[in-house]
Amino acid sequence: MVWVRSPVYFYKRNDTFYFSRAVPSDLRLRFNKKKIEVSLRTKSEAKAAKSAAALSDRLERYWDSIRMEMIYSRELGISVVSDKPSSGASKDIRISDALGLYHRLKGAGKTKLFFEGSERSIRYLVECVGHDNINGLEPADAGRFRDFLFDRGMSSSSVKRVFSSVRAIMNLAIKEHGLAMTNVFNGTFIPEDNKRKERLPVPLDVIRRIQGECRSLNDEPRWLIALISDTGMRLSEACGLLSSDILLDTDIPTSALKSTHGEG
C-alpha cells in the first residue's frame, strides 16, 4: 500500500501557527493577492492541523464555486473580470470596499472612534474567514466569526459590538450594490458570559487619605481631586468651575453654573 501524505498548509512563527495557501493561478484575477495567510491563533500543532485542514477544505469549495461561475459566465458571454459587470453577472464586492462605502455614506460627522471601531471589526472578519470577498461568505461563517472573537478573549458585550458593526456594514453594501444575498450576520446567537464585572467603589479610608494629602499640598490640581472625590462630578466639569460658582452658604452645598462656565 502506498501512503500519500496530505499537503500541509500551516507553519509556525513566534510559537503561533499560521495557515498559508497560494491562490490558484486560474483565480488570481479574482483576488488582490497571490497567497492567503491567516493566524490560526493556537500554539498546538494538532489544533493547527485540524483548523488548517478545515479552512483549506472551505477554500477549495469556495474556489470551485468561482470556477463554476466563470464557466457559466463564459457560456453566457459575460465577462467576470470586468470592473463593471454586465447585466445578470454576479458582482464581486470586496469586504474592504464595503467598509469604504460605509465610511463614505455613514461617516459624516462621526468621531474617530466610529472609523477605528469599524475598521477593527472588518479586520477581525477578514482574518477569520481568510478572504476579502462578500460573495464568498457562508452562513456558517457567522458562528465561526463569533467563536473566533471569543477565542481572542473578548467578552459577550464586545462580541455583540463587533457583530453590530459588521452587520451594519454588510447590510449597507448588500442594499447599495443590489446583491442577491442575505446578510449571514443577521440573527447570530451570541451567548452571555460572566466576564463583565461591576466596578467596585474606592474604599472610604482611601478617599479620606487622598483628601488629607490634597489639603496638605493645597494647590489647584489637588483642589480638583478633592472636589471630584466629594461630588462625583467629571474632571471636565470640575475644571470648568470658578470658585464663585460654588455655593457653600446654603442648606445643601451646590454650584451655580454661570454663562462664564469654562472661564478662569
Secondary structure, 3 states (H helix, E strand, C coil): CCCCCCCCCEEEECCEEEEEEECCHHHHHHCCCCEEEEECCCCCHHHHHHHHHHHHHHHHHHHHHHHHHHHHHHHHCCCCCCCCCCCCCCCCCEHHHHHHHHHHHHCCCCCHHHHHHHHHHHHHHHHHHCCCEHHHCCHHHHHHHHHHHHHCCCCHHHHHHHHHHHHHHHHHHHHHHCCCCCCCCCCCCCCCCCCCCCCCCCCHHHHHHHHHHHHHHCCHHHHHHHHHHHHCCCHHHHHCCCHHHEECCCCCCEECCCCCCCCC
